[in-house]
Amino acid sequence: MDSARRPLRILMTNNTLASRAGSELYLRDLAVALMRRGHLPVAYSPVLGEVADELRDLTVPVIDDLRHMETAPDVIHGQHHHETMTAVLGHPGTPAVYTCHGWAPWEEFPPAFPGIMTYVAVDDLCRERLLTTPGILPERISTLYNFVDLARFHQVRELPEAPRSALVFSNYAEQVSDAIRTACANCGIEKVDIAGIRSGTTIPRPEDVLSNYDIVFAKARAAIEAMASGCAVVVTDYAGLAGMVTRDKVERLRKLNFGARSMQAARMTRENIEREIRLFDARDARAVTDWIRTDADMAPAVERWIALYDDAIDAWNRKGAGISDAAKLKAASEYQRFLSPRVKFAFHNEHLRHKAEHERTALAEELEDFRAGHDELAGQLAASTEQVKQLEIEITECLAVRAQLATELAACRSELSLLKSPPPGGVGRLYRRCRRWFAKT
């Protein structure tokens, strides 16, 4: 750090410091770089996790409650409106710089507040969002394109003439899509891996992994890191397909942060992906790598950030005293008006969630009772079935006895018929005498 420049205490805010996602890692890398230049960053988020742990391990203070920070910062580096407004209202005498990282997410809404001296867009689309937000003057908007830490991403892959391996590097994909896997197979790429949050394959140190792959399917920060590692990059994700990053396209795509607007060109079909893979050119990919490592180097970006902090502090020193409490309260009221329906909607949804949870619990109890009754009836049925089987055995035995008796009865009847028709002669007279005797007895 320049010996003439005093260290700045910088309060840096973010929606979360949990998962390894874009703005979280942006804050982490910038905070660590500022610390190593002698400044005093403090990270704030109400939701902490893995990234917060990394910052603490690197000796950057992390808080989830602004009351834990008694000393007022020199400047607030705001990311995400709710956390930024919490910080600027908590430190009304401190200037702020707000960073817009996305076009669509609600968290990225730029709050108009007189204490925010500068608004920073990370690409041209975010600049459009800032320019179309009421209350934000164009002269207060700067653009600082995304960066890559070349001290970490120093391994650069030498690509083969034809690609043999590929990586889907995305926090949104749960698995390698059929379109990508089939397109890769058709192009002779058998090894296709995935890394990211939703797939459960997060890689804490992508700088050690990316240089193992010839082609990387990614967007935004992930795409820049892959390019800096020497990979050929196909910009794609849930939003669509921008295609293979070539030397003649890289400057235009960088201004869009290899993001949502750039991926409007085509749908992510097997045919379109296969077409882009076949554009693979090792020499052109190396030219892209050389360009991105020059243009997206983190070191000058950090110096630019420090200059933005200094400018915000200077502007505050010139204008801050002229910003009335009434102006701040009016801006806070407007923000509250913006926030109110969404908070009510969230509360209503939470109420419905609790109601649904109670109903689910009641239904689960009824289901448990039903299962208990079912199990009891099943036991009774099993016992009845066993009784029926026993009765069937007994009936079978009875039928066998009956058949035996029928056979014996038939034999008796045969013998009786002989008795009713006695043979002639002396035997006949004896027979008649026996019958008369039996009749008397």
C-alpha positions in Angstrom: 0.0 0.0 0.0 1.2 3.6 -0.7 2.7 4.9 2.5 0.9 8.2 2.0 -2.5 6.5 1.9 -4.1 5.7 5.3 -5.7 2.3 5.8 -9.4 2.4 5.2 -11.9 0.5 7.4 -14.3 -0.9 4.8 -17.6 -2.5 5.8 -18.5 -5.0 3.0 -22.1 -6.4 2.9 -23.6 -9.4 1.1 -26.9 -11.3 1.1 -25.1 -14.4 2.4 -21.6 -15.6 3.1 -22.5 -19.2 3.0 -22.3 -21.1 -0.3 -19.5 -20.6 -2.8 -21.5 -18.5 -5.2 -20.7 -15.4 -7.4 -21.1 -12.3 -5.2 -19.9 -14.2 -2.1 -16.6 -15.1 -3.8 -16.3 -11.6 -5.3 -16.5 -10.2 -1.7 -14.1 -12.8 -0.4 -11.5 -12.2 -3.0 -11.7 -8.4 -2.8 -11.7 -8.4 1.0 -8.6 -10.5 1.1 -6.8 -8.4 -1.5 -7.7 -5.2 0.4 -6.4 -6.7 3.7 -3.1 -7.7 2.0 -2.8 -4.0 0.9 -3.0 -2.9 4.5 -6.7 -1.9 4.6 -9.2 -3.1 7.2 -12.2 -4.9 5.6 -15.1 -6.2 7.7 -17.6 -8.6 6.1 -21.2 -8.4 7.1 -24.1 -10.8 6.3 -27.0 -12.1 8.3 -26.4 -15.6 6.8 -23.0 -17.1 7.4 -21.4 -20.3 6.3 -18.5 -21.7 4.3 -17.3 -18.4 2.8 -17.5 -16.7 6.2 -15.3 -19.5 7.6 -12.8 -19.0 4.8 -12.7 -15.2 5.5 -12.1 -15.8 9.2 -9.4 -18.3 8.5 -7.7 -15.6 6.4 -8.1 -13.1 9.4 -10.8 -11.0 7.8 -13.4 -10.2 10.5 -17.0 -11.4 9.8 -20.1 -10.3 11.6 -23.8 -11.1 11.3 -25.0 -8.2 13.5 -23.9 -4.6 12.9 -24.1 -4.0 16.7 -21.0 -6.0 16.9 -19.1 -3.2 15.1 -18.8 -0.3 17.4 -16.3 1.6 15.3 -17.8 3.4 12.3 -16.3 2.4 8.9 -14.7 4.9 6.6 -16.7 3.6 3.7 -19.4 1.0 3.0 -19.0 -1.4 0.1 -22.6 -2.5 -0.4 -23.8 -5.6 -2.2 -27.5 -6.5 -2.2 -30.0 -3.8 -1.2 -31.3 -5.1 2.1 -27.9 -5.6 3.7 -26.6 -2.3 2.1 -29.6 -0.3 3.5 -29.1 -1.9 6.9 -25.5 -0.7 6.9 -26.1 2.9 5.6 -29.0 3.4 8.0 -26.9 2.0 10.8 -24.0 4.3 9.9 -25.7 7.5 8.6 -22.4 9.4 8.7 -20.6 7.0 6.4 -20.5 7.2 2.6 -21.3 4.1 0.6 -20.6 2.5 -2.8 -23.2 0.0 -4.1 -22.3 -2.9 -6.5 -24.9 -4.4 -8.8 -24.1 -7.9 -9.7 -27.2 -9.0 -11.6 -30.0 -8.1 -13.9 -32.8 -10.3 -12.6 -32.3 -11.2 -8.9 -34.5 -9.3 -6.5 -31.5 -9.1 -4.1 -29.6 -7.0 -6.7 -32.2 -4.2 -6.7 -30.3 -0.9 -6.5 -31.6 1.3 -3.6 -31.6 5.0 -4.3 -30.2 6.6 -1.2 -28.3 10.0 -0.9 -25.6 8.3 1.2 -24.6 6.1 -1.7 -22.1 8.2 -3.5 -21.3 5.8 -6.3 -23.0 2.8 -8.0 -20.9 0.2 -9.7 -22.0 -2.2 -12.4 -20.0 -5.4 -13.1 -21.2 -5.5 -16.7 -23.1 -3.4 -19.3 -26.4 -5.1 -18.5 -26.1 -4.2 -14.8 -25.3 -0.7 -15.9 -28.6 -0.7 -17.8 -30.4 -1.7 -14.6 -28.8 1.2 -12.7 -29.6 3.6 -15.5 -33.3 2.7 -15.4 -33.7 2.9 -11.6 -35.4 6.1 -10.4 -33.3 8.3 -8.2 -29.9 7.1 -9.5 -28.1 9.8 -11.5 -26.0 8.6 -14.5 -23.0 10.6 -13.3 -22.9 8.5 -10.2 -22.6 5.2 -12.1 -19.3 3.5 -12.9 -18.6 0.1 -14.6 -15.9 -2.2 -13.3 -15.9 -5.5 -15.1 -15.5 -8.8 -13.3 -11.9 -10.0 -12.5 -9.9 -13.1 -11.8 -7.1 -13.6 -9.3 -4.1 -14.5 -11.4 -2.1 -15.3 -8.3 -4.5 -18.2 -7.7 -5.3 -19.2 -11.2 -1.7 -19.4 -12.4 -1.9 -22.9 -13.9 -2.6 -22.6 -17.6 -3.5 -25.7 -19.6 -1.9 -26.6 -22.9 -4.8 -27.8 -25.0 -4.6 -30.8 -27.4 -5.5 -30.5 -31.1 -8.9 -32.2 -30.3 -10.8 -32.0 -27.0 -10.9 -35.1 -24.9 -12.4 -33.9 -21.6 -15.1 -31.5 -20.5 -16.5 -30.0 -17.3 -19.9 -28.5 -16.6 -18.9 -25.7 -14.1 -22.2 -24.5 -12.8 -24.0 -23.8 -9.5 -27.4 -24.3 -11.2 -27.0 -27.6 -12.9 -28.0 -30.7 -10.9 -26.4 -33.1 -13.4 -24.8 -33.1 -16.8 -27.7 -32.6 -19.2 -28.4 -35.2 -21.9 -27.8 -32.5 -24.5 -24.3 -31.8 -23.3 -23.4 -35.4 -22.7 -24.7 -36.6 -26.1 -23.0 -33.6 -28.0 -19.7 -34.4 -26.3 -20.0 -38.1 -27.1 -20.6 -37.2 -30.8 -17.5 -35.1 -30.8 -15.3 -37.8 -29.2 -15.3 -36.5 -25.7 -15.9 -39.3 -23.3 -14.9 -37.7 -20.0 -17.7 -35.2 -18.9 -17.7 -34.1 -15.3 -19.7 -31.6 -13.3 -18.9 -29.2 -10.4 -21.2 -26.9 -8.5 -23.6 -26.4 -5.6 -26.8 -28.1 -6.9 -24.9 -31.2 -8.1 -23.3 -31.5 -4.7 -19.8 -31.4 -6.2 -18.6 -28.0 -5.1 -14.8 -27.5 -5.5 -13.2 -25.3 -2.9 -10.1 -24.7 -5.1 -11.2 -24.5 -8.7 -7.7 -23.2 -9.6 -6.4 -26.7 -9.0 -9.1 -28.4 -11.1 -10.0 -26.3 -14.1 -6.6 -26.9 -15.9 -7.4 -30.6 -16.1 -10.2 -30.0 -18.7 -10.1 -29.1 -22.4 -13.6 -27.6 -22.6 -15.6 -26.0 -19.8 -19.3 -25.2 -20.0 -19.8 -22.2 -17.7 -21.0 -18.6 -17.4 -20.0 -15.3 -15.7 -17.2 -15.6 -13.1 -16.8 -19.4 -13.6 -16.3 -18.8 -17.4 -13.6 -16.2 -16.7 -11.8 -18.5 -14.3 -11.9 -21.3 -16.9 -10.6 -19.0 -19.6 -7.8 -17.8 -17.3 -6.8 -21.5 -16.8 -6.3 -22.1 -20.5 -9.6 -24.0 -21.1 -11.8 -23.5 -24.2 -15.1 -22.2 -22.8 -18.6 -22.6 -24.1 -20.8 -20.0 -22.4 -24.1 -21.7 -21.4 -26.4 -22.3 -18.5 -30.1 -22.4 -17.8 -30.6 -19.0 -19.6 -29.4 -20.4 -22.9 -26.3 -20.6 -25.0 -23.8 -17.9 -26.0 -21.4 -20.4 -27.6 -17.7 -21.0 -27.8 -15.6 -18.0 -26.7 -13.3 -17.1 -29.5 -10.8 -14.3 -29.8 -13.1 -12.2 -32.0 -16.0 -12.6 -29.5 -14.3 -12.4 -26.1 -14.3 -8.6 -25.8 -18.0 -8.2 -26.5 -18.9 -11.1 -24.3 -16.8 -9.8 -21.4 -18.8 -6.5 -21.4 -21.8 -8.7 -20.7 -19.9 -10.7 -18.0 -20.5 -13.8 -20.1 -24.0 -13.7 -18.6 -27.7 -13.7 -19.2 -27.9 -11.3 -22.1 -25.1 -13.0 -24.0 -27.0 -16.4 -23.7 -30.0 -15.2 -25.7 -28.4 -16.3 -28.9 -29.5 -19.9 -29.0 -31.2 -22.6 -27.0 -29.2 -25.3 -25.2 -30.0 -28.2 -27.6 -27.7 -31.1 -28.5 -27.4 -29.8 -32.1 -26.4 -26.3 -31.0 -23.9 -27.5 -28.4 -22.3 -29.9 -30.8 -21.9 -27.1 -33.3 -20.1 -25.0 -30.7 -17.8 -27.9 -29.6 -16.7 -28.4 -33.2 -15.4 -24.8 -33.2 -12.7 -25.9 -30.7 -9.4 -24.5 -31.8 -6.4 -24.8 -29.4 -4.5 -21.8 -30.7 -7.6 -19.6 -30.7 -8.4 -20.7 -27.1 -4.9 -19.8 -26.0 -5.3 -16.3 -27.6 -8.5 -15.9 -25.5 -6.6 -17.0 -22.4 -3.8 -14.5 -23.0 -6.3 -11.7 -23.5 -8.5 -12.4 -20.5 -5.4 -12.8 -18.2 -4.4 -9.3 -19.4 -7.8 -7.6 -19.3 -9.4 -9.3 -16.3 -6.4 -9.3 -13.9 -7.6 -8.7 -10.3 -4.6 -6.4 -9.3 -5.6 -3.3 -11.2 -9.3 -4.0 -10.4 -8.5 -3.8 -6.7 -6.6 -0.5 -7.2 -9.7 0.8 -9.1 -11.9 -0.2 -6.1 -9.6 1.7 -3.7 -9.9 4.7 -5.9 -13.7 4.4 -5.9 -13.6 4.3 -2.1 -11.4 7.4 -2.0 -13.7 9.2 -4.4 -16.8 8.3 -2.4 -15.1 9.6 0.8 -14.1 12.8 -1.0 -17.6 13.3 -2.4 -19.1 12.7 1.1 -16.7 15.3 2.6 -17.8 17.8 0.0 -21.5 17.0 -0.1 -22.3 14.9 3.0 -23.0 17.8 5.3 -25.4 19.2 2.7 -27.5 16.0 2.7 -30.4 16.7 5.1 -31.9 14.3 7.5 -35.2 14.9 5.7 -33.6 13.7 2.4 -32.3 10.6 4.1 -35.6 9.8 5.8 -37.5 10.3 2.6 -35.2 7.9 0.8 -35.5 5.4 3.6 -39.3 5.8 3.4 -39.3 5.1 -0.3 -37.1 2.0 0.3 -39.6 0.9 3.0 -42.4 1.4 0.5 -40.5 -0.8 -2.0 -39.8 -3.4 0.7 -43.2 -3.5 2.4 -45.3 -5.5 -0.2 -42.5 -8.0 -0.5 -42.1 -8.4 3.2 -45.9 -8.8 3.5 -45.9 -11.3 0.7 -43.1 -13.2 2.4 -45.0 -13.1 5.7 -48.2 -14.3 4.0 -46.2 -17.1 2.3 -44.7 -18.0 5.7 -48.2 -18.1 7.2 -49.4 -20.3 4.5 -46.3 -22.5 4.9 -47.0 -22.9 8.7 -50.6 -23.6 7.9 -49.6 -26.2 5.4 -47.2 -27.7 7.8 -49.9 -28.0 10.5 -52.2 -29.6 8.0 -49.4 -31.9 6.9 -48.8 -32.9 10.5 -52.5 -33.6 11.1 -52.6 -35.6 7.9 -49.5 -37.5 8.9 -51.1 -38.3 12.3 -54.3 -39.5 10.5 -52.1 -41.5 8.1 -50.3 -43.1 11.1 -53.7 -44.0 12.7 -54.9 -45.4 9.4 -51.7 -47.5 9.1 -52.1 -48.7 12.7 -55.7 -49.7 11.9 -54.5 -51.2 8.6 -51.9 -53.2 10.4 -54.5 -54.5 13.0 -56.9 -55.5 10.2 -54.0 -57.1 8.3 -53.2 -59.2 11.5 -56.9 -60.2 11.8 -57.0 -61.1 8.1 -53.8 -63.2 8.5 -55.4 -65.0 11.5 -58.7 -65.6 9.5 -56.7 -66.8 6.5 -55.0 -69.3 8.8 -58.3 -70.5 10.2 -59.7 -70.8 6.7 -56.7 -72.9 5.7 -57.3 -75.1 8.8 -61.0 -75.5 7.9 -60.0 -76.4 4.4 -57.8 -79.1 5.7 -60.5 -80.4 8.0 -63.1 -80.3 5.2 -60.7 -82.2 2.9 -60.3 -84.8 5.6 -64.1 -85.0 6.1 -64.6 -85.5 2.4 -62.0 -88.3 2.5 -63.8 -90.0 5.4 -67.1 -89.5 3.6 -65.7 -91.1 0.5 -64.5 -94.0 2.6 -67.9 -94.4 4.2 -69.6 -94.2 0.9 -67.4 -97.1 -0.3 -68.2 -99.1 2.8 -71.9 -98.3 2.5 -71.9 -99.5 -1.1 -70.3 -102.8 0.0 -72.9 -103.2 2.8 -75.7 -102.6 0.3 -74.3 -105.2 -2.0 -74.2 -107.7 0.9 -77.7 -106.7 1.9 -79.0 -107.4 -1.6 -77.6 -110.8 -1.3 -79.4 -111.4 2.0 -82.7 -110.2 0.5 -82.4 -112.8 -2.3 -81.3 -116.0 -0.6 -80.0 -119.0 -2.6 -82.4 -122.0 -3.1 -82.3 -125.4 -1.3 -81.2 -126.1 2.3 -79.2 -122.9 2.5 -82.4 -121.0 1.7 -84.3 -122.7 4.5 -81.5 -121.9 6.9 -81.6 -118.3 5.8 -85.4 -118.1 6.5 -85.1 -119.7 9.9 -82.3 -117.2 10.8 -84.4 -114.3 9.7 -87.4 -115.4 11.8 -85.1 -115.8 14.8 -83.6 -112.4 14.4 -87.1 -111.0 14.1 -88.1 -112.5 17.4 -85.0 -111.3 19.2 
